[in-house]
Amino acid sequence: MPSRHLPCLIHNQLIAAPGEVEPPTPIQADSAAWFEWLRHPLHASFSYQTPAATITTRRERKRNGWYWYAYCAFDSRLHKAYLGRTDNLTLGHLREATAGLMGTCSPRERAPDLRMSFFGPLQILCDGAPSIPLQRKPPPCSPSPS
């Protein structure tokens, strides 16, 4: 299935993705047009550009109606935050909720990533930077005398 480009909320305006036509003109967040766009049945997601990351917001049907959620993929895990109903999705509420979500996604808040690397000499990687090698590299092969 081909990837779909989402409309993007950046600098307080919702703009169309490259090559897309929805929305036809930028929509100011928290305006009447903003809430009208959010309520439209065909508009179920958009991306939100923050200085730290890109958040994907999606409208999902639950037991008692439609609700918005924010998603952030970080460190091979998908993190999710509840945003609420369409009428509550103001820019201030979106910023507050995504700040909480970014706390779970932020590399500053987590412990060092200790992984084993099996490419080349065995090493422990700490936040992606090699530390003390655990095994020396074997000497290069030399042709044996015949």
N, C-alpha and C positions, 0 to 999 in steps of 0.2 A: 504494500500500500504506500503510495507516495506521501512524503511528509507534507503537512499543511502549515502554512505560515499563519500566525495569529496576529490579530490587531495588538498594538503595543501601547501601554500607558507610560509615557515618558514626559517629563517636565510638565506634569499636571494635565496633559492632553492625550486623549486616545486617538491614535493615528492608524491608518491602514497598513498592513504588512506589504512589503514590496511585491508588486504584481497582483495585489488584491484590490477590490473596490469598496469594501466595507470597513469602516465608515467612509463615505465619499469625501467628507471634510473633517478636519480635526474636531474632536468634541472635548470641551472643557470639563474636567472632573467636577463632580458635585452639582452640575447644571441640570436643568430639566431634561435636556437632550441626553445627558449621561444616564440618568435613571430610565429614560425611555429605551435607550440602546440596551441596557442591562436586562430589561424586562422582555425584550423581543425573543420569541421562541427559538430563532435560529442562532442567536448569539449566546453561546454556552461557555466561551472561554476567551481569555486574553492574557498577554504577558505583561508583567509589571517590572520595569527596569529600575533597579536600585543601584546605588554606587557600589555595593558589595556583590550583588548577584542579580540574576533574572529569576523572578518568581512567576510561576504559571498559576493562574486562577481559573477555576472551573465551577460551573453551576451543576449541582448534582441533585437528583430527585431522591428524597428520603421519605419516610413514612408519612409525615405531615406536610409535605410541600417541597419547594425548591430552595436549596441553600448553596452558598458560595464557599469554596475552600481554596486555600493557597497551598502550592506544592513547591518544594525546593529539593533538588537532587544534589547530594553532597556525600563524598566518601563512599560511593557505591550504595547509598541508601536514599530512599525517598522519604522526605519529611512532610508532614501535613499539618495545616492549621485551619481551624474553623473561622470563617469570616462572617457568617450569618445570612440573613435574608437580604434581598435586593435593596429594600428601603434603608438598610443599615450600612450599605457598602459606600460610605463616604471616603474621601481621600484620607482624612485623619484616622478613621478606623482601619483602613487598609494599611497605612503606615505603621500603626501601633501593632496590629496583628502580625505583619511581616517582620517587624523588629523582634518580636518574640520568636518567630520562626527562625530568623537568622541567628538567634542565640543558640539554637540547636544545630545550625549548619556552620557556624563560624569556626574556622581553624584555630582561632585564638583561645577558644573555650574548651578544646578537647585535649586529651593526653597525646603525647607523641605517638605516631603511627609506627609500630614495630612490626616489620614484615621481613620475611626471609627472601632473599634474592637468589635465584638459581641460575642466573646468567653470568658466567664468568666466575671469579672466586666467590665463595660463600661469604656474605656480609650481612650485617643487620642494618636495615635502613631506618633512620630516624627522621621522620617528616620528609622522606624522599632523598635525603643526603646520606651518602655512604659514611659509615663510621668505621670502627676497627675491623679489618679483615680477619675472618676466623680461619682462613686457609690460604696458604701462599699459592701463587700461580705456578703450575709446573713449568720446568725449563722448556724452551722451544725444542722441537724435534730436530735432530741433526741426522743426516744420512749415515747409515751404518756402513763401515768399510766392507767391501766385497772381496 
